Amino acid sequence: MWKFVSILLMSGLLQTKSGWDLLATTKVTTGHDAFLNEEIDVPVFPEALRKMNGQRMTLEGYVIPLQQAGAQDYFVLSRFPYQSCFFCGAAGPETVVEVYSERSFKYTDQRVSVTGRLELNADDPLHLFFILRDCSVQPL
């Protein structure tokens, strides 16, 4: 049995952590940003996550729209529904990802699956810690 599980783990067919769980391993420290002239949160990415930088990742979550139009191609994906998300103060910065999709899609308040290229951001306080680029979005 364990040999079978080991084969699945090595082949990537069985994962011990979800993408969100991996993002949650990020530690947050405080730093000073000279441009903003204020204290900011600074991520410290663990080795396992740094290895994922530039790789494709799939996350499931909820769309937090950043555009007023019905069609979205730039939004925030939240691990939790809007009323429990980071921006409402109920979760941490590891629960949201900035998303740039390849095509616009109609906004939905239902869960979606987003697959894109992960970009870790520790340097630009005007963006989130995690960015997914070149994304496809599928409703669940």
C-alpha positions as CSV (number, residue, x, y, z in Angstrom):
1,M,0.0,0.0,0.0
2,W,2.7,2.5,1.0
3,K,4.7,1.8,-2.1
4,F,1.6,2.6,-4.2
5,V,1.1,5.9,-2.3
6,S,4.8,6.8,-2.8
7,I,4.5,6.2,-6.5
8,L,1.4,8.5,-6.6
9,L,3.2,11.2,-4.6
10,M,6.3,11.1,-6.8
11,S,4.2,11.1,-10.0
12,G,2.3,14.2,-8.8
13,L,-1.0,12.3,-9.0
14,L,-1.5,12.7,-5.2
15,Q,-0.6,15.9,-3.4
16,T,-0.1,16.2,0.3
17,K,-0.9,19.9,0.2
18,S,-3.4,22.0,-1.8
19,G,-2.1,25.0,-3.5
20,W,-3.7,27.2,-0.8
21,D,-2.0,25.1,1.9
22,L,1.4,25.7,0.2
23,L,0.7,29.5,0.0
24,A,-0.2,29.4,3.7
25,T,3.4,28.4,4.6
26,T,4.5,31.9,3.7
27,K,5.6,33.9,6.8
28,V,4.9,37.6,7.1
29,T,7.3,40.1,8.6
30,T,7.1,43.9,8.8
31,G,9.3,46.2,6.8
32,H,9.5,49.9,5.8
33,D,8.7,50.9,2.2
34,A,10.6,54.1,1.2
35,F,8.3,55.0,-1.7
36,L,5.1,54.7,0.4
37,N,6.9,55.9,3.5
38,E,5.1,53.5,5.8
39,E,5.3,50.1,7.4
40,I,4.3,47.2,5.1
41,D,3.9,43.4,5.3
42,V,6.8,41.6,3.7
43,P,6.5,37.9,2.7
44,V,9.1,35.3,3.4
45,F,8.6,32.5,1.0
46,P,9.6,29.0,2.0
47,E,11.9,26.9,-0.2
48,A,9.0,24.7,-1.5
49,L,7.1,27.7,-2.6
50,R,10.2,29.4,-4.2
51,K,10.6,26.2,-6.3
52,M,7.1,26.8,-7.6
53,N,7.8,30.3,-8.8
54,G,7.2,30.5,-12.6
55,Q,5.4,27.1,-12.6
56,R,1.7,26.5,-13.4
57,M,-0.6,26.2,-10.4
58,T,-4.3,25.5,-10.0
59,L,-6.4,27.1,-7.2
60,E,-10.1,27.0,-6.5
61,G,-11.8,29.9,-4.9
62,Y,-14.0,32.9,-5.2
63,V,-13.7,35.9,-7.5
64,I,-13.3,39.4,-5.9
65,P,-13.9,41.7,-8.9
66,L,-11.6,44.6,-9.5
67,Q,-13.3,45.8,-12.6
68,Q,-16.8,47.3,-12.8
69,A,-17.7,45.7,-16.1
70,G,-19.4,42.3,-16.1
71,A,-16.6,40.6,-17.9
72,Q,-13.4,40.1,-15.8
73,D,-9.8,39.5,-16.9
74,Y,-8.1,41.0,-13.8
75,F,-9.4,40.1,-10.3
76,V,-8.4,38.7,-7.0
77,L,-9.1,35.1,-6.2
78,S,-9.9,34.4,-2.6
79,R,-9.7,31.1,-0.8
80,F,-12.8,32.1,1.1
81,P,-16.1,33.7,0.1
82,Y,-16.3,37.5,0.0
83,Q,-17.7,37.9,3.5
84,S,-14.7,36.0,5.0
85,C,-12.0,37.2,2.7
86,F,-8.7,39.0,3.5
87,F,-10.2,42.4,2.5
88,C,-12.9,42.1,5.1
89,G,-10.3,41.4,7.8
90,A,-11.2,37.8,8.4
91,A,-8.2,36.1,6.7
92,G,-4.5,36.7,6.0
93,P,-2.7,37.8,2.8
94,E,-1.8,34.1,2.0
95,T,-5.5,33.6,1.2
96,V,-5.7,35.9,-1.9
97,V,-4.0,35.8,-5.3
98,E,-3.9,38.5,-8.0
99,V,-5.1,37.0,-11.3
100,Y,-4.6,38.0,-14.9
101,S,-6.6,35.8,-17.1
102,E,-6.0,35.1,-20.8
103,R,-9.7,35.8,-21.7
104,S,-12.4,37.8,-20.1
105,F,-15.1,35.8,-18.4
106,K,-18.5,36.6,-17.0
107,Y,-18.4,37.4,-13.2
108,T,-19.8,34.7,-10.9
109,D,-20.1,34.5,-7.2
110,Q,-19.7,30.7,-7.4
111,R,-16.4,28.9,-6.9
112,V,-14.0,28.9,-9.8
113,S,-10.9,27.0,-10.7
114,V,-8.0,29.1,-11.9
115,T,-4.8,27.8,-13.5
116,G,-1.9,30.0,-14.3
117,R,1.8,30.7,-13.9
118,L,2.7,31.6,-10.3
119,E,4.7,34.7,-9.7
120,L,5.9,35.4,-6.1
121,N,6.0,39.1,-5.2
122,A,8.1,40.3,-2.3
123,D,9.2,43.6,-3.7
124,D,6.1,45.6,-4.9
125,P,3.7,46.6,-2.1
126,L,1.2,47.8,-4.7
127,H,0.5,44.1,-5.7
128,L,-0.4,41.0,-3.7
129,F,2.2,38.5,-2.5
130,F,1.0,36.0,-5.1
131,I,0.2,36.6,-8.8
132,L,-1.2,34.1,-11.3
133,R,-0.5,35.2,-14.9
134,D,-1.7,33.7,-18.3
135,C,-4.7,32.1,-16.5
136,S,-7.6,30.1,-17.6
137,V,-10.7,30.3,-15.4
138,Q,-13.4,27.6,-15.2
139,P,-16.6,27.7,-13.1
140,L,-17.1,24.8,-10.7
